[in-house]
Amino acid sequence: MEPYVPKANKWLIAFTVILPTFLEIMDASVVNVSLPHIQGSLNAGLDEVTWVLTSYLVSNAIVIPLTGWLSRLLGRKRYLIISIVLFTSSSLICGAAPSLGSLIFARVIQGIGGGGLQPLSHAILLESFPPKERGLAMAVFGMGIVLAPTVGPVLGGWITDVWSWRWIFYINLPVGILAVLLAILVIEDPPHLKLHRGRVDYAGLALLCTGLGALQIVLDKGEREAWFESDFIIRLSLLAIISLAILVWWELRVEDPVVDLRIFKDRTYTLGTTMVFTGFFAFFGGIVLLPLYLQNLLNYTSFWAGLVLGPGGLASLMIMPITGILMKKGLQSRILVFLGIVIMFFALQMMSGFNLEADFLSAATPRVVQAFGLGMFFVPLATSSYANIPQEKMGYATALFNLLRNLAGSFGIALSTTLLAQRAQFHQNMLVENITPFDREFQNMLLTLRTQELLPQLVGEKGILMFLYREVMRQAYMLAFNDVFFILSLLVLMILPLPILMRPTRVPKPTGH
């Protein structure tokens, strides 16, 4: 059987699918910095306005694993165009929303439209490039995946300050229209994609929506609701566990499932998804902690915190195409994945050594190192994981791969922020135990503050004690940041042996004509 070759230029196809995908991934983070402005404009409470984020993440998470099934039901090209149209039109509604309720509703529709874009782009790129060049295709895909979350908050903050929060949605319109036109002209359905003609797995569909929806709400709201101290979180957690457990049992029994879990029988794919989940768990955990460290402890502004993250995005842009070229020249994927894991571990170890005196370069360097490691890790992993997946199963495989990568981000952020709060409390208790009127270092500090005019704003004993308390809190949080970065580095180290277990990726020789 001759390999499928698309009629359009492969790089034009790559641009066509990456354009809306980049926009969709960026939209998941661009709203974060605008929440206070949305809250004030729509007269909403803090707990209410966070549903602008949660509603998008929930609908997005539900749709991602359905992409393979929906592609067979509607046709891949048609489904891609529908997704872009839904995403773009709902962006217009988001920008014009007169109330919080209408904005949340529009964000749900936006998440439904955007959910299919990542796995669709992934599958189309894998099939549009010859096997030997798939590393380059995944480099293009990876640049969008990694760069968009970095650009989102910076761009969102700038647009909100210069214009208004509504323009973070309006800017999607011209890009979305261009993406629709390109998709109509460039994208085609591959001949091996057979449209679905069987019965719809309604039970699997209901279980998937319930389980993933409940899980995403738990991950997004858990920290704010004090986790399992909240009856709301306990009930949703039980609902998620029961629904997803029944879903796995059911989908392995039915003949035509909405999510084909049988592809996990392939060892290389299972190892690849395990590594991508763990790697992005640590990556997103670190990405959410780094700005908190810079802004809360080093008094960086949002803009300067963004500048610390920025060089990492440039590093990813540099290393991903290089990784793709190395793969094209025959370097084994598992070697690059192994090196990427080592570099990411080293970067997180560097972050675990942060202190309260760190300068700009000291904060930015580990982020650049981490970005290099992530580029070497993601590109070969996103290519080699599908080495043994049949073409007709590619839509299901890319959907599950991207679902696990997205869930890794939610898990990583939730766990990192929770650990940070717990470890800060632990260190605060430990430090306070040693601060007593009889402690010599404490007495020396009090004497210094009383006798030297180092801090004119301190008024009397109460002011001095308030200053000392703030210093204790800063030290406690600094130690907590160190702890969490160290734990994330150990998590990355745990997957170091897995690339060795992957089968070597063999690039088939092109057939003669």
KENUDREN-403124 format. One line per field, with one value per residue (C-alpha): x, y, z; residue number from 1; residue in one letter. Coordinates in steps of 0.5 Angstrom, whole numbers. Layout:
! KENUDREN-403124
xx: [X | ...]
yy: [Y | ...]
zz: [Z | ...]
num: [NUM | ...]
residu: [A | ...]
! end
This chain:
! KENUDREN-403124
xx: [0 | 3 | 4 | -1 | 2 | -3 | -4 | -2 | 5 | 7 | 9 | 3 | -1 | 3 | 2 | -6 | -6 | -1 | -5 | -11 | -8 | -3 | -9 | -13 | -7 | -6 | -13 | -13 | -8 | -9 | -15 | -11 | -8 | -15 | -19 | -19 | -21 | -27 | -29 | -29 | -33 | -38 | -39 | -37 | -34 | -28 | -31 | -36 | -31 | -26 | -31 | -29 | -23 | -26 | -31 | -26 | -22 | -28 | -31 | -24 | -22 | -28 | -28 | -20 | -21 | -27 | -23 | -22 | -29 | -32 | -27 | -29 | -37 | -36 | -30 | -23 | -23 | -30 | -29 | -23 | -27 | -33 | -28 | -25 | -31 | -34 | -28 | -28 | -35 | -35 | -29 | -33 | -39 | -34 | -31 | -39 | -41 | -46 | -46 | -42 | -47 | -46 | -39 | -38 | -43 | -39 | -33 | -36 | -37 | -30 | -27 | -32 | -29 | -22 | -22 | -21 | -15 | -9 | -10 | -13 | -7 | -2 | -5 | -5 | 2 | 4 | 1 | 3 | 10 | 14 | 16 | 23 | 21 | 16 | 21 | 21 | 13 | 13 | 18 | 13 | 8 | 12 | 14 | 6 | 5 | 11 | 11 | 3 | 3 | 9 | 6 | -1 | 0 | 5 | 0 | -6 | -3 | -1 | -8 | -12 | -7 | -7 | -14 | -19 | -20 | -25 | -20 | -16 | -22 | -23 | -16 | -18 | -23 | -18 | -13 | -19 | -22 | -16 | -15 | -22 | -20 | -14 | -17 | -22 | -17 | -11 | -14 | -16 | -19 | -14 | -16 | -15 | -20 | -27 | -33 | -37 | -43 | -44 | -48 | -46 | -43 | -48 | -46 | -39 | -40 | -44 | -39 | -33 | -37 | -38 | -32 | -27 | -32 | -32 | -24 | -22 | -27 | -23 | -17 | -18 | -22 | -19 | -14 | -19 | -24 | -19 | -19 | -22 | -25 | -30 | -36 | -37 | -30 | -31 | -37 | -34 | -28 | -32 | -36 | -30 | -27 | -33 | -35 | -28 | -27 | -33 | -31 | -25 | -29 | -34 | -30 | -26 | -32 | -36 | -34 | -34 | -32 | -32 | -25 | -21 | -17 | -14 | -8 | -5 | -3 | 3 | 9 | 12 | 5 | 4 | 11 | 11 | 4 | 7 | 13 | 9 | 4 | 10 | 14 | 9 | 7 | 13 | 14 | 7 | 9 | 15 | 12 | 7 | 12 | 17 | 13 | 10 | 17 | 19 | 13 | 12 | 19 | 23 | 18 | 18 | 13 | 8 | 12 | 19 | 17 | 15 | 22 | 25 | 20 | 21 | 28 | 26 | 21 | 26 | 30 | 25 | 24 | 32 | 32 | 26 | 28 | 35 | 32 | 28 | 34 | 38 | 32 | 32 | 39 | 38 | 39 | 35 | 29 | 30 | 37 | 34 | 28 | 34 | 38 | 32 | 30 | 37 | 37 | 30 | 32 | 38 | 34 | 29 | 35 | 38 | 31 | 31 | 37 | 34 | 35 | 32 | 38 | 38 | 39 | 35 | 40 | 40 | 33 | 33 | 38 | 35 | 28 | 33 | 36 | 29 | 26 | 32 | 31 | 23 | 25 | 29 | 24 | 18 | 19 | 22 | 17 | 11 | 14 | 16 | 10 | 6 | 11 | 7 | 0 | -4 | -6 | -14 | -13 | -8 | -14 | -15 | -8 | -7 | -13 | -11 | -4 | -6 | -11 | -6 | -1 | -7 | -9 | -1 | -2 | -8 | -5 | 2 | -1 | -6 | 0 | 5 | 1 | -2 | 5 | 8 | 2 | 3 | 11 | 11 | 6 | 11 | 17 | 14 | 12 | 20 | 22 | 18 | 20 | 27 | 25 | 24 | 27 | 32 | 35 | 42 | 41 | 34 | 37 | 42 | 37 | 33 | 39 | 41 | 34 | 34 | 40 | 41 | 37 | 37 | 29 | 26 | 19 | 19 | 16 | 17 | 17 | 11 | 14 | 20 | 16 | 12 | 18 | 21 | 15 | 15 | 22 | 20 | 14 | 19 | 24 | 19 | 16 | 23 | 24 | 18 | 19 | 26 | 22 | 17 | 22 | 26 | 20 | 19 | 26 | 25 | 19 | 22 | 28 | 23 | 22 | 29 | 29 | 23 | 26 | 31 | 25 | 22 | 23 | 28 | 24 | 25 | 24 | 21 | 25 | 21 | 18 | 20 | 15]
yy: [0 | 7 | 12 | 17 | 24 | 30 | 35 | 41 | 43 | 40 | 46 | 50 | 45 | 45 | 53 | 52 | 47 | 51 | 57 | 56 | 51 | 56 | 61 | 56 | 54 | 61 | 63 | 58 | 62 | 69 | 70 | 69 | 76 | 79 | 76 | 82 | 87 | 82 | 82 | 89 | 90 | 85 | 86 | 79 | 76 | 72 | 65 | 67 | 70 | 64 | 60 | 64 | 60 | 53 | 53 | 53 | 48 | 43 | 43 | 43 | 37 | 33 | 34 | 33 | 25 | 25 | 28 | 21 | 19 | 26 | 26 | 19 | 21 | 28 | 27 | 30 | 37 | 38 | 37 | 42 | 47 | 47 | 47 | 53 | 57 | 55 | 58 | 64 | 66 | 64 | 69 | 75 | 73 | 73 | 80 | 83 | 79 | 84 | 79 | 74 | 69 | 70 | 70 | 63 | 60 | 63 | 60 | 53 | 54 | 56 | 50 | 46 | 49 | 49 | 42 | 38 | 43 | 40 | 33 | 34 | 38 | 33 | 27 | 32 | 34 | 26 | 24 | 30 | 29 | 23 | 18 | 21 | 28 | 27 | 30 | 37 | 36 | 35 | 41 | 46 | 43 | 43 | 50 | 52 | 48 | 50 | 58 | 59 | 59 | 63 | 68 | 68 | 72 | 77 | 79 | 78 | 83 | 88 | 88 | 89 | 95 | 98 | 97 | 93 | 85 | 85 | 85 | 79 | 75 | 80 | 79 | 72 | 74 | 76 | 70 | 65 | 67 | 66 | 59 | 57 | 60 | 56 | 50 | 50 | 51 | 46 | 41 | 34 | 28 | 22 | 16 | 11 | 15 | 11 | 15 | 12 | 8 | 4 | 6 | 11 | 9 | 14 | 11 | 12 | 19 | 20 | 17 | 21 | 28 | 26 | 24 | 29 | 35 | 33 | 32 | 38 | 42 | 39 | 40 | 48 | 49 | 44 | 49 | 55 | 50 | 47 | 40 | 35 | 40 | 41 | 37 | 40 | 37 | 30 | 29 | 31 | 27 | 21 | 22 | 23 | 16 | 12 | 15 | 14 | 7 | 5 | 8 | 4 | -2 | 0 | 2 | -4 | -8 | -5 | -6 | 1 | 6 | 13 | 13 | 7 | 5 | -1 | 3 | 2 | -5 | -2 | -1 | 4 | 9 | 7 | 9 | 15 | 18 | 16 | 20 | 26 | 26 | 26 | 31 | 36 | 35 | 38 | 43 | 46 | 46 | 50 | 55 | 57 | 57 | 61 | 68 | 67 | 66 | 72 | 77 | 75 | 74 | 78 | 84 | 83 | 86 | 82 | 85 | 83 | 76 | 75 | 77 | 72 | 67 | 70 | 67 | 60 | 61 | 63 | 57 | 52 | 56 | 54 | 47 | 44 | 45 | 42 | 36 | 35 | 35 | 31 | 26 | 26 | 25 | 18 | 20 | 15 | 18 | 15 | 18 | 25 | 23 | 21 | 27 | 32 | 28 | 29 | 37 | 38 | 35 | 39 | 45 | 44 | 42 | 49 | 52 | 48 | 52 | 59 | 64 | 71 | 75 | 72 | 77 | 77 | 72 | 67 | 66 | 66 | 61 | 55 | 57 | 57 | 50 | 47 | 50 | 46 | 40 | 40 | 41 | 35 | 31 | 33 | 33 | 26 | 23 | 26 | 23 | 16 | 14 | 13 | 9 | 2 | 6 | 4 | 10 | 9 | 9 | 16 | 20 | 16 | 16 | 23 | 25 | 21 | 23 | 31 | 29 | 27 | 32 | 37 | 34 | 34 | 41 | 41 | 36 | 40 | 46 | 44 | 39 | 45 | 50 | 46 | 43 | 50 | 52 | 46 | 47 | 54 | 53 | 47 | 52 | 57 | 53 | 51 | 58 | 61 | 55 | 58 | 65 | 66 | 72 | 67 | 66 | 70 | 71 | 74 | 78 | 81 | 82 | 86 | 90 | 92 | 94 | 98 | 102 | 103 | 107 | 102 | 102 | 109 | 106 | 102 | 105 | 102 | 95 | 93 | 95 | 92 | 85 | 86 | 87 | 80 | 77 | 79 | 76 | 69 | 69 | 70 | 65 | 60 | 61 | 61 | 54 | 52 | 54 | 50 | 44 | 44 | 45 | 39 | 34 | 36 | 34 | 28 | 26 | 28 | 23 | 17 | 17 | 17 | 9 | 9 | 11 | 5 | 1 | 4 | 0 | 4 | 8 | 5 | 10 | 6 | 7 | 11 | 6 | 7 | 9]
zz: [0 | -2 | 4 | 4 | 1 | 2 | -5 | -1 | 1 | 8 | 11 | 9 | 12 | 18 | 18 | 17 | 23 | 28 | 27 | 31 | 36 | 38 | 39 | 43 | 48 | 49 | 50 | 56 | 60 | 57 | 61 | 68 | 68 | 66 | 72 | 76 | 71 | 69 | 76 | 76 | 70 | 71 | 78 | 80 | 86 | 86 | 87 | 81 | 76 | 77 | 73 | 67 | 67 | 70 | 65 | 59 | 62 | 63 | 56 | 53 | 57 | 55 | 48 | 47 | 48 | 43 | 38 | 34 | 35 | 32 | 26 | 24 | 25 | 21 | 17 | 20 | 15 | 17 | 24 | 24 | 20 | 25 | 31 | 29 | 27 | 34 | 37 | 33 | 34 | 41 | 42 | 39 | 44 | 50 | 48 | 48 | 54 | 58 | 64 | 68 | 66 | 58 | 59 | 62 | 57 | 51 | 55 | 55 | 47 | 46 | 50 | 46 | 39 | 42 | 45 | 38 | 35 | 39 | 37 | 30 | 29 | 32 | 27 | 21 | 22 | 23 | 17 | 12 | 13 | 11 | 17 | 16 | 17 | 23 | 28 | 24 | 24 | 32 | 33 | 29 | 34 | 40 | 39 | 39 | 45 | 49 | 47 | 47 | 55 | 56 | 51 | 54 | 60 | 58 | 52 | 56 | 61 | 56 | 52 | 58 | 60 | 53 | 51 | 55 | 57 | 52 | 46 | 49 | 46 | 40 | 37 | 36 | 30 | 24 | 26 | 26 | 20 | 16 | 19 | 17 | 10 | 10 | 12 | 7 | 2 | 4 | 9 | 6 | 9 | 8 | 5 | 11 | 15 | 15 | 17 | 23 | 21 | 27 | 34 | 38 | 45 | 49 | 55 | 54 | 52 | 59 | 63 | 60 | 60 | 67 | 70 | 66 | 68 | 75 | 75 | 72 | 77 | 83 | 80 | 79 | 85 | 90 | 93 | 93 | 97 | 102 | 98 | 102 | 108 | 103 | 102 | 94 | 93 | 96 | 92 | 86 | 87 | 88 | 82 | 78 | 81 | 80 | 73 | 70 | 73 | 70 | 63 | 63 | 64 | 59 | 53 | 54 | 53 | 47 | 40 | 37 | 44 | 44 | 47 | 44 | 50 | 47 | 44 | 51 | 49 | 45 | 50 | 46 | 46 | 54 | 56 | 51 | 55 | 62 | 60 | 57 | 63 | 68 | 64 | 63 | 70 | 73 | 67 | 69 | 76 | 75 | 71 | 76 | 82 | 78 | 77 | 85 | 87 | 83 | 85 | 92 | 95 | 90 | 89 | 81 | 77 | 72 | 67 | 69 | 71 | 64 | 62 | 66 | 63 | 56 | 54 | 56 | 50 | 46 | 48 | 46 | 39 | 38 | 40 | 38 | 30 | 32 | 35 | 29 | 25 | 29 | 29 | 21 | 21 | 24 | 32 | 36 | 39 | 46 | 46 | 46 | 51 | 56 | 55 | 55 | 62 | 65 | 63 | 66 | 72 | 73 | 71 | 77 | 82 | 80 | 82 | 88 | 90 | 89 | 95 | 97 | 94 | 87 | 81 | 74 | 71 | 77 | 76 | 68 | 67 | 70 | 66 | 60 | 61 | 63 | 56 | 52 | 56 | 55 | 47 | 47 | 51 | 47 | 40 | 40 | 45 | 41 | 34 | 37 | 41 | 35 | 31 | 32 | 32 | 25 | 21 | 22 | 30 | 30 | 31 | 38 | 40 | 39 | 43 | 49 | 48 | 48 | 54 | 58 | 57 | 59 | 65 | 67 | 67 | 71 | 76 | 76 | 78 | 83 | 87 | 87 | 89 | 95 | 97 | 97 | 102 | 106 | 106 | 108 | 114 | 116 | 116 | 119 | 125 | 125 | 125 | 130 | 135 | 135 | 136 | 143 | 148 | 150 | 143 | 142 | 135 | 136 | 141 | 137 | 131 | 136 | 139 | 131 | 129 | 136 | 136 | 128 | 124 | 118 | 118 | 119 | 118 | 124 | 130 | 137 | 139 | 135 | 129 | 130 | 131 | 125 | 121 | 124 | 123 | 115 | 115 | 118 | 113 | 107 | 109 | 110 | 103 | 100 | 104 | 101 | 94 | 95 | 97 | 92 | 86 | 89 | 89 | 82 | 80 | 83 | 80 | 73 | 75 | 76 | 69 | 67 | 66 | 61 | 55 | 55 | 55 | 49 | 42 | 37 | 32 | 25 | 19 | 14 | 7 | 2 | -4 | -11 | -16]
num: [1 | 2 | 3 | 4 | 5 | 6 | 7 | 8 | 9 | 10 | 11 | 12 | 13 | 14 | 15 | 16 | 17 | 18 | 19 | 20 | 21 | 22 | 23 | 24 | 25 | 26 | 27 | 28 | 29 | 30 | 31 | 32 | 33 | 34 | 35 | 36 | 37 | 38 | 39 | 40 | 41 | 42 | 43 | 44 | 45 | 46 | 47 | 48 | 49 | 50 | 51 | 52 | 53 | 54 | 55 | 56 | 57 | 58 | 59 | 60 | 61 | 62 | 63 | 64 | 65 | 66 | 67 | 68 | 69 | 70 | 71 | 72 | 73 | 74 | 75 | 76 | 77 | 78 | 79 | 80 | 81 | 82 | 83 | 84 | 85 | 86 | 87 | 88 | 89 | 90 | 91 | 92 | 93 | 94 | 95 | 96 | 97 | 98 | 99 | 100 | 101 | 102 | 103 | 104 | 105 | 106 | 107 | 108 | 109 | 110 | 111 | 112 | 113 | 114 | 115 | 116 | 117 | 118 | 119 | 120 | 121 | 122 | 123 | 124 | 125 | 126 | 127 | 128 | 129 | 130 | 131 | 132 | 133 | 134 | 135 | 136 | 137 | 138 | 139 | 140 | 141 | 142 | 143 | 144 | 145 | 146 | 147 | 148 | 149 | 150 | 151 | 152 | 153 | 154 | 155 | 156 | 157 | 158 | 159 | 160 | 161 | 162 | 163 | 164 | 165 | 166 | 167 | 168 | 169 | 170 | 171 | 172 | 173 | 174 | 175 | 176 | 177 | 178 | 179 | 180 | 181 | 182 | 183 | 184 | 185 | 186 | 187 | 188 | 189 | 190 | 191 | 192 | 193 | 194 | 195 | 196 | 197 | 198 | 199 | 200 | 201 | 202 | 203 | 204 | 205 | 206 | 207 | 208 | 209 | 210 | 211 | 212 | 213 | 214 | 215 | 216 | 217 | 218 | 219 | 220 | 221 | 222 | 223 | 224 | 225 | 226 | 227 | 228 | 229 | 230 | 231 | 232 | 233 | 234 | 235 | 236 | 237 | 238 | 239 | 240 | 241 | 242 | 243 | 244 | 245 | 246 | 247 | 248 | 249 | 250 | 251 | 252 | 253 | 254 | 255 | 256 | 257 | 258 | 259 | 260 | 261 | 262 | 263 | 264 | 265 | 266 | 267 | 268 | 269 | 270 | 271 | 272 | 273 | 274 | 275 | 276 | 277 | 278 | 279 | 280 | 281 | 282 | 283 | 284 | 285 | 286 | 287 | 288 | 289 | 290 | 291 | 292 | 293 | 294 | 295 | 296 | 297 | 298 | 299 | 300 | 301 | 302 | 303 | 304 | 305 | 306 | 307 | 308 | 309 | 310 | 311 | 312 | 313 | 314 | 315 | 316 | 317 | 318 | 319 | 320 | 321 | 322 | 323 | 324 | 325 | 326 | 327 | 328 | 329 | 330 | 331 | 332 | 333 | 334 | 335 | 336 | 337 | 338 | 339 | 340 | 341 | 342 | 343 | 344 | 345 | 346 | 347 | 348 | 349 | 350 | 351 | 352 | 353 | 354 | 355 | 356 | 357 | 358 | 359 | 360 | 361 | 362 | 363 | 364 | 365 | 366 | 367 | 368 | 369 | 370 | 371 | 372 | 373 | 374 | 375 | 376 | 377 | 378 | 379 | 380 | 381 | 382 | 383 | 384 | 385 | 386 | 387 | 388 | 389 | 390 | 391 | 392 | 393 | 394 | 395 | 396 | 397 | 398 | 399 | 400 | 401 | 402 | 403 | 404 | 405 | 406 | 407 | 408 | 409 | 410 | 411 | 412 | 413 | 414 | 415 | 416 | 417 | 418 | 419 | 420 | 421 | 422 | 423 | 424 | 425 | 426 | 427 | 428 | 429 | 430 | 431 | 432 | 433 | 434 | 435 | 436 | 437 | 438 | 439 | 440 | 441 | 442 | 443 | 444 | 445 | 446 | 447 | 448 | 449 | 450 | 451 | 452 | 453 | 454 | 455 | 456 | 457 | 458 | 459 | 460 | 461 | 462 | 463 | 464 | 465 | 466 | 467 | 468 | 469 | 470 | 471 | 472 | 473 | 474 | 475 | 476 | 477 | 478 | 479 | 480 | 481 | 482 | 483 | 484 | 485 | 486 | 487 | 488 | 489 | 490 | 491 | 492 | 493 | 494 | 495 | 496 | 497 | 498 | 499 | 500 | 501 | 502 | 503 | 504 | 505 | 506 | 507 | 508 | 509 | 510 | 511 | 512 | 513]
residu: [M | E | P | Y | V | P | K | A | N | K | W | L | I | A | F | T | V | I | L | P | T | F | L | E | I | M | D | A | S | V | V | N | V | S | L | P | H | I | Q | G | S | L | N | A | G | L | D | E | V | T | W | V | L | T | S | Y | L | V | S | N | A | I | V | I | P | L | T | G | W | L | S | R | L | L | G | R | K | R | Y | L | I | I | S | I | V | L | F | T | S | S | S | L | I | C | G | A | A | P | S | L | G | S | L | I | F | A | R | V | I | Q | G | I | G | G | G | G | L | Q | P | L | S | H | A | I | L | L | E | S | F | P | P | K | E | R | G | L | A | M | A | V | F | G | M | G | I | V | L | A | P | T | V | G | P | V | L | G | G | W | I | T | D | V | W | S | W | R | W | I | F | Y | I | N | L | P | V | G | I | L | A | V | L | L | A | I | L | V | I | E | D | P | P | H | L | K | L | H | R | G | R | V | D | Y | A | G | L | A | L | L | C | T | G | L | G | A | L | Q | I | V | L | D | K | G | E | R | E | A | W | F | E | S | D | F | I | I | R | L | S | L | L | A | I | I | S | L | A | I | L | V | W | W | E | L | R | V | E | D | P | V | V | D | L | R | I | F | K | D | R | T | Y | T | L | G | T | T | M | V | F | T | G | F | F | A | F | F | G | G | I | V | L | L | P | L | Y | L | Q | N | L | L | N | Y | T | S | F | W | A | G | L | V | L | G | P | G | G | L | A | S | L | M | I | M | P | I | T | G | I | L | M | K | K | G | L | Q | S | R | I | L | V | F | L | G | I | V | I | M | F | F | A | L | Q | M | M | S | G | F | N | L | E | A | D | F | L | S | A | A | T | P | R | V | V | Q | A | F | G | L | G | M | F | F | V | P | L | A | T | S | S | Y | A | N | I | P | Q | E | K | M | G | Y | A | T | A | L | F | N | L | L | R | N | L | A | G | S | F | G | I | A | L | S | T | T | L | L | A | Q | R | A | Q | F | H | Q | N | M | L | V | E | N | I | T | P | F | D | R | E | F | Q | N | M | L | L | T | L | R | T | Q | E | L | L | P | Q | L | V | G | E | K | G | I | L | M | F | L | Y | R | E | V | M | R | Q | A | Y | M | L | A | F | N | D | V | F | F | I | L | S | L | L | V | L | M | I | L | P | L | P | I | L | M | R | P | T | R | V | P | K | P | T | G | H]
! end
